Amino acid sequence: MEETDEANTRRLFEVNFYGTANMIHAALPGMRGRRGGTIVNLSSIGGLIGFTGVGYYCASKFAVEGLSDTLRREVQPLGIRVMAVEPSGFRTEWAGSSSEAATVISDYDRTAGEARRAYHASVGRQAGDPARAAQAIRDAVLATEPPHNLLLGNEAVELTLEKINAFGPM
């Protein structure tokens, strides 16, 4: 995370968090008036689990998760539904643009550097099909009771289960 400059961090939050928040502010008055609707916030598996090399991206998506969860509780009595979507690796350009380092520090070559190289190598070859993801989101929105969270991709499910299991016996 030390390799990321403030300008890139702010850009990530402007797009991922403030962009989401601004759209919500624009949509809510009409939804309140109709007493219904569904807000779909595009988060990421990186909003549930931190990944090496993209720490501030993950932090911005963690913020989207918190926003979605809080908003859901506030607007549910008004008939408005909120769903956060958490895709894992899908064939998009994300891996290239979200893993840039402003300054490369050799001490991080085996952690963040290795992760960045892997992200760049995966561009266009990720397992997830964006068309299938869009269909899954559509189906969830149209469901009588849409989920609060929609994990997309086997990796998203596996990593989330690992995180839950890491809490240990309850």
N, C-alpha and C positions, 0 to 999 in steps of 0.2 A: 504494500500500500504506500510505502514511502516513495516509490517510483512515480506515483501519480501526482500531477500538479493540481493546484487549486482550481485552475480554469476548467480542466477536464472534469474534476469532481463536481463543480457547480453545473456544468453542462449536463452531466448525467442526472443530477437532481432536478434541473429545470425541465428536462424532457420527461423523465420517468415519474417523478413525484408531482412537481408543480403542473405539468401538462395534464396529468390525471386529475389533480385537484381542481384545476380551472374548468375542465370539461364537466366535472360533477357540479360545480357551482352554476354553470350555465344550464345544465339539464334539470336540476332539482326543482326549480319553481314550477315548471310545466308538469313534472311528475307528481308533485304534491297536489297540484290542481286537479289532476286526473285520478289521484289516489291509487296510482299503480305504475308499474314499469319495472324494468330490470336494468341495473347498472352492471356492466361487465368491465372489470379492471384487469388489464393484462399485466400480470406480475411475472414470475419466473420461479423455477425451482430454486434459483439463486435468491429468492425472497424468503425461503424457508431454511436454506442451508448455505453457509458461506463457502465460496470456492477460491482457491489460491489464484492470484493473478488478476482477479476482478473484484476486489474487496469493496470498492466504492460503488460499483454497479450493484453488487449484492445489497449493500446498505440502502441504496435507493429503492430497491425492490422490497426489502424488509419494511421500508416506510410505506410502500403501497399496500403491503399486507396489513399493517396496523391501521392505515386509513380505511381500508375495506372492512375490516372487522368492526371498527368503531362505527363507521357509517351504517353498516348493516343493523346494528343495535339501535341506532337513532331513527332510522327510517322504516324499519319493519312495521311498527304500528300504523304507518301511513299507507301500507300496502305496497311499498317499494322494496324490491329484492336487490341484493348486492351479491355478486359472485366474483371471486378472484380466480383467475386462470393461471396455473403454474406449469408452463411447458418445460420440458427438458430439452435435449438437443434436437432441433428441427432444421431442415435445410433452408437456412436464411443467411444473411450476411452478418448477423449479430457477432459471431465469434471474431471477426476481423476488427470491427469498429469498437467493440467494448473492452478490448484487452490491450489497448495501446499503452505503452509506458512513455511518459514525458522524458524521464531520465532512467537509463538502464544502469543498475548498480550490480556489480559482479557478485556481491555477497548473496544476492537473491537468484542467481542463475539456476540453482538446483531446485528452487521452489517456484516463485512467480515466473521466472524466465522459462523454465520447462513447461509450465502450464500455458503460457502465452504461445509458445511454439506449437503445442498440441492443439490449442484453439484455432490457430491459423491454419494448421494442416487439415483440420476437420471441415473447413468452410465448403459447403456444397455437398458434403458426404455424411452429414448427420443422419441418424436413423429416422427421425420424425418427418412425416409428410405434411406440409402446411395445409394442403387441401383437406386431408382427413382431420386435422386439428380444427379447421374452420367448421367442418360438419359436426364435430363433437361439441363445439361451443354452441352452435345453432341448436342442436338437439337438447343441450342442457338448458338453454334459455327458454325453449318452448315446453320444457317439462312442467308438470303441475307443481312440483316442488324441486326447483333447481338446487344443486348443491351449493353450499357456501364457498367451497373451494373445489376447483376442477384440475386435478393433476393430469397432465397430458404427456404420454410417453412412458414406456416401461421404466426407464431410468428415474423419472420423477417419482414413481410409485416406490421403487426399490430404495431410493435414497431417503424418502420420507419415512418408510418403515424402519430403516436403520436408525434414523434420528429418534423415532419414538422408542425403539428398543434400547437405545443408549441411556434412557432415563432409568433403566433397571426395573426391578420388581416394584410393583405399586400395591 
